[in-house]
């Protein structure tokens, strides 16, 4: 049955997946513009911040979908919620790193 919570949860995780695809598309455009390699892009806050934010939305939507299911399973809600919290922490961390040292500066300990 179609309910408002199920539509809302589906919208959140679909928005998260759309964000992942948009991030990958932008990253590919940016990489080609600078004649770079994908391996050098994985270490930049320019890519990591929106990627982690999009995955946070996806995991939040999945946790909400598991919570509003007809027979909710606590372990699914817990697993998706923990993953969403970890990804949100990293999204904030990479955003702060990008603002502090520049969006094109590799993260600590990694060189492109």
C-alpha positions as CSV (number, residue, x, y, z in Angstrom):
1,X,0.0,0.0,0.0
2,X,1.2,3.5,-0.8
3,X,1.5,5.7,2.3
4,X,3.0,9.1,2.9
5,X,5.9,7.8,4.9
6,X,6.8,5.2,2.2
7,X,6.7,7.9,-0.5
8,X,8.8,10.2,1.6
9,X,11.4,7.5,2.4
10,X,11.6,6.5,-1.2
11,X,12.0,10.2,-2.2
12,X,14.9,10.6,0.2
13,X,16.9,7.6,-0.9
14,X,16.2,8.3,-4.6
15,X,17.4,11.9,-4.0
16,X,20.6,10.4,-2.5
17,X,21.2,8.2,-5.5
18,X,20.6,11.2,-7.8
19,X,23.2,13.1,-5.8
20,X,25.7,10.2,-6.2
21,X,25.2,10.2,-9.9
22,X,25.4,14.0,-10.1
23,X,28.6,14.0,-8.1
24,X,30.2,11.4,-10.3
25,X,29.1,13.3,-13.4
26,X,30.6,16.5,-12.1
27,X,33.8,14.8,-11.0
28,X,34.2,13.2,-14.4
29,X,33.7,16.7,-16.1
30,X,36.2,18.3,-13.6
31,X,38.7,15.5,-14.1
32,X,38.6,15.8,-17.9
33,X,38.9,19.5,-17.8
34,X,42.2,19.2,-15.9
35,X,43.4,16.1,-17.7
36,X,43.6,14.2,-14.4
37,X,43.0,10.7,-13.3
38,X,40.2,9.2,-11.3
39,X,42.7,8.0,-8.6
40,X,43.7,11.6,-7.9
41,X,40.1,12.7,-7.6
42,X,39.3,10.2,-4.7
43,X,41.6,12.2,-2.4
44,X,40.0,15.6,-2.9
45,X,37.4,17.3,-0.7
46,X,35.8,18.5,-4.0
47,X,34.6,15.0,-4.6
48,X,34.4,13.4,-1.1
49,X,32.2,16.0,0.5
50,X,29.2,15.8,-1.9
51,X,29.7,12.1,-2.4
52,X,29.4,11.4,1.4
53,X,26.5,13.8,1.7
54,X,24.6,12.0,-1.1
55,X,25.3,8.6,0.5
56,X,24.1,10.0,3.8
57,X,20.8,10.9,2.2
58,X,20.6,7.4,0.6
59,X,21.3,5.7,4.0
60,X,18.8,7.9,5.8
61,X,16.1,7.1,3.3
62,X,16.8,3.4,3.6
63,X,16.7,3.7,7.4
64,X,13.4,5.6,7.2
65,X,12.0,3.0,4.8
66,X,13.0,0.2,7.2
67,X,11.4,2.0,10.1
68,X,8.1,2.6,8.3
69,X,7.9,-0.9,6.8
70,X,4.8,-2.9,7.8
71,X,7.0,-5.1,10.0
72,X,10.0,-3.0,10.9
73,X,13.3,-4.8,11.6
74,X,15.4,-3.2,14.3
75,X,18.7,-4.4,12.9
76,X,18.0,-2.8,9.4
77,X,17.1,0.5,11.0
78,X,20.2,0.3,13.2
79,X,22.6,-0.7,10.4
80,X,21.3,2.0,8.0
81,X,21.3,4.6,10.8
82,X,24.8,3.9,11.9
83,X,26.1,4.0,8.3
84,X,24.2,7.3,7.8
85,X,25.9,8.8,10.9
86,X,29.3,7.7,9.9
87,X,28.9,9.1,6.4
88,X,27.5,12.4,7.8
89,X,30.6,12.6,10.0
90,X,32.9,12.2,7.0
91,X,30.8,14.6,4.9
92,X,31.3,17.3,7.6
93,X,35.0,16.4,8.0
94,X,35.7,16.7,4.2
95,X,33.6,19.9,4.0
96,X,35.7,21.5,6.8
97,X,38.9,20.3,5.1
98,X,37.8,21.8,1.8
99,X,37.0,25.2,3.5
100,X,40.2,25.2,5.5
101,X,42.8,24.2,3.0
102,X,41.1,24.4,-0.4
103,X,38.8,22.1,-2.3
104,X,41.6,20.9,-4.6
105,X,44.1,20.1,-1.8
106,X,44.4,16.3,-1.1
107,X,43.2,15.1,2.3
108,X,45.8,14.3,4.9
109,X,48.1,11.4,4.2
110,X,47.1,11.0,0.6
111,X,48.7,12.3,-2.5
112,X,47.1,12.3,-5.9
